């Protein structure tokens, strides 16, 4: 059996059969939450029964999509598929707003033999597949259907699963390209769970995981399902929508469950600092939290400061915040800040950074600066910063593409051999020029080494290159959203478009929900954004779009989907500025 999810599920169930394994807190009908639990023994029995039914249904070696809402059924479905020797495809129900295209394209790409959903979702899933004409041959079933389909097969499914077998396809968020399914083997995901357990110092009988991240997302799946199974620690789940409605719920669960490991994108920490009122903070006690992982999008030093200021009085320790870096192609976890050290924030000269060199400066020295938060160091894997053209290692302090090598790196993209060779089979020039040189994963992320820590500066495909100068879009977006109070935070996109003359910058920013007359401030906001971007980045905005709420596309993991924004802009789906305003700097 070796390093397989089936092996670790059996191990955890044998070590502590009567201890709670997974808890789901459902806030949909009760504002205080209704709790549902499974012990390790109950979990294993339920998973084995479902796995047996899946094998009897012919699922072994085939793809099985999970199109269900957050909850214990999702956990059982994922583990059952993996333990049956099938390939799980963790997705989401059609009811998730704004992401029907990704669901359709992912289902079409994976072509699952079976699609698992809940009874409540069955009709909508059938209708979705029929309307979109995706996987017409798939059988849509529930866990109860599968368990009743077990038949007379006697052989235990976990005897047949091997570490090198593909456990699941992790569909990328689509922030930079069409969604692709990353093939993650049992060995990959179990290795990554061990790496994370070591990096965040998580121990059985001392720690647990608590979170709201969606289970179809790589960070949610590994942190909330796989790591608990591999490490034998309990997991406490809630629905992402419950967090969005009342972010204090997350913090209360962290207070209630001592020694918790949790994770969220940067925006969530900002969201808590802004939305959790003083009255809701009463009773919070965050001193026992083991680690708060901050990752999945650019980490802002201002966010760290705001969160610490808001919740320091309630026990939050600065060193508890763990800036981290990862991606689906490496299962999820790659690097994190050192244990018991406060996050490292370094101020770099922005102009020098755009030229590919790190120059540390004092904020008061004068030139435009970029405050970058270090993502620490890798655990049981290697990172190289490489020139993306020459494929040679860069010296410390020089920007290059981040390459990764380790047992957690997936084996490629499902059904895409050419892209797999380009991304997963890279070779560092000069390391091993002979046959058999070790392969590296090209992440597409830009970064640098400074003072023995990794700093992520952006993505190669998102770079805005105007007049030969590189600009990182997340820096421009941060400047724009701070330029005027009418702009909605974390709903701003910067990207380049081609004009007759050259590449030019476009900024799209949503206005805040409570703005009743956006036309009255449109010109004022445009002037403020143009002036701020020109001052901080020395670049003129070709076009500024003041967009209605919920129109800037996001990925399913909450990142700004800049390619989708560009497509929407070029298709004329937003009202743009009058022609006479385009290209002016607003100064």
C-alpha positions, 0 to 999 in steps of 0.5 A: 500500500505504501504512501496512499490515502487508503493506507493512511485512512486505515492507520488513523482509524486503527489508532483512534477509532472513536475520536472525532475525525471530521466535523462540519458546522452548518450555518445554513439553517442555524446562525449558531451552526449545526454540528455534524461529526464522523469518528475515524471508525465511522469515516473508514466504514462509510468510505470503504462501503462507498469505495466497494460500490464504486469498484462494483460500478466499474470506476477503478481507473476511471475518473469520478467527478465530485459535484457537491456542496461543502460538507461531510458527503464531499469528504467521504466522496473524495476519499471513497473515490481515491480508495477505490482506485479511481481518479477523483475530480473535485469540482463544485455544484452548478449553483456556485455563482459565476463559475459555470464555464469552468465547471463545464470545461472541467467536466468536458476535459475530465470526461468522468464515468461517474458524477457524484452529487447530493440528492438535493443537487441531482436534478440541477446537475442533470440539467446542467450537463444536458444544457451544456452537452458535457459528458453525456454518458456520465452516470449521476449518482449519490453516495447512497446510490453507490453504497447500495451498488456494492454487490458481492465484491469481497476484496478490500479496495485499499489492497489494490491502490498503489502510491504511483496511481493517480489519486485525483485531477486538480483543476487549476483556477484558470487565473492565467489560462484555460483550466487544466487538470493536474494529475496528482498521485497518491505519493504526491499528495501524501508527500505534500501532506508530510511536508506541510505537517513538518513545516507548520509543526502539526502533531497528532493529539495536539493540533487540528485543522479549522477552515472554510476554504472550498474543498475543490480548491487545492489548498482546501482539499489538502489542508482540510481533508488530506493532511488530517487523514495523513497526520491523524488530526481532526478537521473542522469545516465550514462552508465558504459562504458562511465565512463571507456572510459572517467572517467572525464565525471562522475566528470563533471556531479557531477560538473553540478548537485549540492548536488549530492550523488554518489557511486563507488567501490574503483578502480574507485577513483584510476582510476580517479586519474590516468586517468583524465588529468590536462586539463580535470580537468579544470572547475571541481568543486566538493565542492557541492558534498554531498557524494561520497560513496566508497564501494563494495570492499576493501577500500584502504587508498592510494586510498583516499589519491591519490583521495584527492591529485588529486581533492582537488584543485577542491573543493573535501573535505576529509569528502565528501568521505564516506567509506561504507559497504554493501551486496546484502543479506541486500539489499545493504547499511549497514554502513558508516562513520559518516557525516562530518567526515574525513575517519578513517584510522587505522594501525594494526599489520598484524601478530596479525590481522592474529591471530584474534586480533587488535593491533594498531601500528605506521607504523615505529615500524617495524612489517608488518602492515595493514592500514584499513579504517573504514566503520563507523556505521550502521543506523537503523539496528544492526551489531554483530561481531561473532565467526563463529564456536561458534556463540558467540559475539566477544569482541571489537578488535577481528576478527569475522564474521559480522552478520546483523539484520534489516528490510533491510535484504532479506528473503532468496535465491530464491529456496534454502531453506537449504542455506537460513536457514544457511545464513539468520536464524542464532542465536547469542548464548547467546542472545536469547536461547529460541524459537523465538530468532531473526534471523541474516544474516551471511554475510561471511565477517570478521571484527572487532569493534574498537573505535566504528567503523566497520572494514572489514578485508576480506571474510571467503571463500577467506582466504588463510591459509598456515601453519596455518596462515591466510592471506587476499588475498586483502592484498597480491594482493595490495603488488603484484601489487605495486611490479613492474610497469609492473603489471596492477593495480586491475587485480591481484588475490591471492588464495590458491591451494592444493598440495601433501604437503599442501595448497599453495599460487598462485598469478596471475597478468596481465601485463599492456596493453602497454607491447609489450614483456612480456617475456623480463620482466617475470622473473624480475616481478616474482622475484619482486613479490615473494620478496615483498610478502615474505617480507610483508607477510612472505609467499612463493608464490608457483606459479606466473602467468604473465597473458595477459590483460583481463584474470583475471576474474572479477564479474559483479560488478568489483570485482576479482572473485577469485574462477573463477581465481582458476578454470582457473588456475587449468584448465591450462588456463594460462602459469605458471612458470617452475617447478624449479621456483615454491615454491622459494621466489625470495629473 
